[in-house]
Amino acid sequence: MADSPKPGDLTPWASLKEFTDARIALGRAGTSMPTRELLTFNAAHAAARDAVHAPADFGALTGILKDAGETVLHVHSRAADRAEYLRRPDLGRTLAPEGLTELEGQSPSDVVIVVADGLSAGALTHVWPLLARLLPELRAAGLSVGPIVLARQARVALGDPVARALGARLVLVLVGERPGLSSPDSLGAYLTFDPQPQTRDSARNCVSNIRPAGLDVRVAAWRLAHLTGQALRKELSGVALKDEGGEPPPEFAPLPRG
């Protein structure tokens, strides 16, 4: 049988493929999926698995941040390695004891930013494009920003003890998100006002899917700057803080794709 979609099989879905990476209008080969689509699916699945298991390389990001004049600190969760991190999510949420020593001697700030490898080391490539736009916005609003903390084998909640140790009013955690079959490099941003031990996820605001094929870094930076300002003024975050920023101004509009 022919291993390609029949024209009638694609209507009316074919035109929608231009706007989404979702697997729609795949066609068929008899009663099966076309070989081309099956191979594409297997490649996407392999990319997602690789994203989860690949170790993060913070070296390049450290150099970029230091060249930009930022103070950079390094911490580690209680997970000893990647295998333990994946088996024990609880260890990825807690700070290794030596991390407290690394965080000593810093001045309190309004905001501290934690960059965590999370479940996709590839997402770290989007961190500096985001911060290059976000940091000037925060400082232009009169907010003090503490050191950038790079956290290995870390999950979102690791930002809570980091912020408390640094005396920050609010923590913003940039973390590699769990990869999907069309998004192995998605970066998530989690904002928490007044982080405490055992902070619930409902107390966090999330801006998700930051990547070239998802939420543009310009829009993400504008939205995070807006949410940060609102959280500090209202002294709350999470479900109690609604994103009422509307559409970004022209200078933060996303670039055309393609």
C-alpha positions in Angstrom: 0.0 0.0 0.0 1.0 3.6 -0.5 2.9 4.9 2.4 1.6 8.5 2.2 -1.6 10.4 3.3 -4.5 10.5 1.0 -5.8 14.0 0.2 -9.2 13.2 1.6 -7.6 12.1 4.9 -6.1 15.5 5.6 -9.2 17.7 5.2 -10.0 19.8 7.2 -7.0 19.3 9.4 -4.1 19.9 7.0 -4.3 23.7 7.2 -4.0 23.6 11.0 -0.6 21.9 10.8 0.8 25.4 10.0 -0.1 26.6 13.5 0.8 23.7 15.8 3.5 21.1 16.4 0.8 18.7 17.6 0.5 15.4 15.7 -2.5 16.0 13.6 -3.3 15.1 9.9 -0.7 12.3 9.9 -2.3 10.4 7.2 -2.3 6.6 7.0 -0.8 3.6 5.3 -3.7 1.1 5.2 -4.7 0.8 8.8 -1.4 2.0 10.1 0.6 5.2 10.6 2.8 6.2 7.7 6.4 5.1 8.1 7.7 8.7 7.9 5.4 9.7 10.8 6.4 6.7 12.9 10.1 7.5 12.5 9.4 11.1 13.4 7.5 10.0 16.5 10.4 7.7 17.6 12.9 10.4 17.0 10.9 12.8 19.2 10.6 10.2 21.9 14.3 9.7 21.9 15.0 13.4 22.1 12.7 13.7 25.1 14.5 10.8 26.9 17.8 12.4 26.1 16.7 15.7 27.5 15.7 14.1 30.8 19.0 12.2 31.3 21.5 14.7 29.8 23.7 16.4 32.5 23.5 20.2 32.6 26.6 22.2 31.6 26.5 25.5 33.5 29.9 26.5 32.3 28.9 28.6 29.3 26.0 30.2 31.2 28.3 31.1 34.1 30.7 32.8 31.7 27.9 34.8 30.0 26.4 35.9 33.3 29.8 37.0 34.8 30.7 38.9 31.6 27.3 40.7 32.0 28.4 41.8 35.5 26.2 39.4 37.5 27.2 37.6 40.6 26.9 33.9 40.1 26.6 31.3 42.9 26.5 27.5 42.5 24.5 25.1 44.7 23.4 21.5 44.5 20.4 19.6 45.8 20.6 16.6 48.1 20.4 14.3 45.0 23.9 12.9 44.5 23.6 12.3 40.8 21.1 12.3 37.9 19.9 8.8 38.6 19.1 9.6 42.2 17.5 12.9 41.1 15.1 11.0 38.8 14.3 8.4 41.5 13.9 10.7 44.4 12.0 14.0 43.6 12.1 14.9 47.3 15.9 15.2 47.2 15.8 17.6 44.3 13.7 19.9 46.4 16.1 20.2 49.3 19.4 22.1 49.4 22.6 20.2 50.1 24.2 21.5 53.4 27.3 23.0 51.7 24.9 25.2 49.7 24.2 27.3 52.7 27.9 28.1 53.0 28.0 29.2 49.4 25.1 31.6 50.0 26.5 33.3 53.1 27.5 36.9 53.1 25.1 38.2 50.5 23.0 41.3 50.9 19.2 40.9 51.1 17.3 41.7 47.9 13.8 42.1 46.5 14.3 39.3 43.9 16.6 36.3 43.6 16.8 34.2 40.5 17.5 30.5 40.6 18.4 28.6 37.4 17.7 24.9 37.8 18.5 22.1 35.4 15.2 20.4 36.2 14.2 17.8 33.6 15.7 19.4 30.5 19.3 20.6 30.5 18.7 21.8 26.9 16.3 24.4 28.2 19.2 26.3 29.7 20.0 27.7 26.3 17.0 30.0 26.7 18.0 31.4 30.1 20.3 34.2 29.0 18.1 35.4 26.2 15.3 35.7 28.8 17.5 37.3 31.5 19.0 39.8 29.1 15.5 41.3 28.7 14.2 40.6 32.2 17.0 41.9 34.4 16.9 45.5 33.0 13.1 45.6 33.4 13.4 44.6 37.1 16.1 47.1 37.8 14.4 49.9 35.9 11.4 49.3 38.2 13.7 50.0 41.2 13.9 46.4 42.4 17.1 45.0 43.8 18.2 41.7 42.3 20.4 39.3 44.2 23.0 36.9 42.8 22.0 34.5 40.1 22.1 31.0 41.7 22.8 28.0 39.4 21.3 24.9 41.0 22.2 21.4 39.9 19.9 18.4 40.2 17.2 20.8 41.3 13.4 21.1 41.2 11.3 24.2 41.6 11.0 24.0 45.4 14.8 24.2 45.8 14.3 28.0 45.2 12.6 28.4 48.6 15.5 27.6 50.9 17.9 29.5 48.5 15.7 32.6 48.8 15.4 32.3 52.5 19.2 32.0 52.9 19.7 35.1 50.8 17.0 37.1 52.5 15.1 37.7 49.2 11.4 38.7 49.3 10.6 36.8 46.1 12.2 34.0 44.2 12.0 33.3 40.5 13.0 29.8 39.5 13.9 29.1 35.8 13.8 25.4 35.3 14.0 22.9 32.5 10.5 21.5 32.2 9.5 17.9 31.7 10.0 17.4 27.9 7.1 16.6 25.6 7.2 14.9 22.3 7.4 18.2 20.5 9.2 20.3 23.2 12.4 18.8 24.6 13.9 22.2 25.5 11.0 24.0 27.2 11.9 26.5 30.0 9.5 27.2 32.8 9.5 30.2 35.2 8.0 29.9 38.7 7.5 33.0 40.8 6.9 32.8 44.6 6.5 35.6 47.1 7.8 35.1 50.6 8.9 31.5 50.1 8.7 29.3 53.2 9.4 25.7 54.1 6.6 23.5 52.6 5.3 26.2 50.3 2.5 24.8 48.2 2.5 24.9 44.4 -0.7 26.9 44.6 1.4 29.8 46.0 3.4 30.0 42.8 2.8 31.7 39.5 4.1 29.8 36.4 5.0 31.1 33.0 5.6 28.0 30.9 6.9 26.8 27.5 9.5 29.5 27.0 11.4 28.5 23.8 11.6 29.6 20.2 8.7 27.4 19.1 6.6 28.3 22.2 6.4 31.5 24.3 8.8 34.0 22.9 11.4 35.2 25.4 10.4 38.8 24.9 6.8 38.1 25.9 8.0 35.9 28.8 10.3 38.6 30.1 7.6 41.3 30.0 5.1 39.0 31.7 7.5 38.0 34.4 8.5 41.6 35.1 4.9 42.6 35.4 4.0 39.6 37.7 7.1 40.3 39.9 6.1 43.9 40.4 2.5 43.0 41.2 3.6 40.2 43.6 5.9 42.6 45.5 3.3 45.4 45.7 0.4 43.2 46.7 2.7 40.8 48.8 1.2 37.6 47.4 1.6 35.1 44.6 0.0 32.0 43.2 -3.7 31.6 42.7 -4.4 34.9 44.6 -2.3 36.8 42.0 -4.0 37.2 38.6 -2.1 38.1 35.5 -3.9 41.2 34.3 -1.1 42.6 32.2 -2.9 42.3 28.9 -0.8 42.4 25.7 2.9 43.3 25.8 4.0 46.7 24.4 5.6 46.7 20.8 9.1 46.5 22.1 8.3 43.1 23.7 6.3 41.7 20.8 7.5 38.3 19.6 9.6 38.0 16.5 7.9 36.4 13.5 8.6 32.7 13.2 10.0 31.0 10.2 
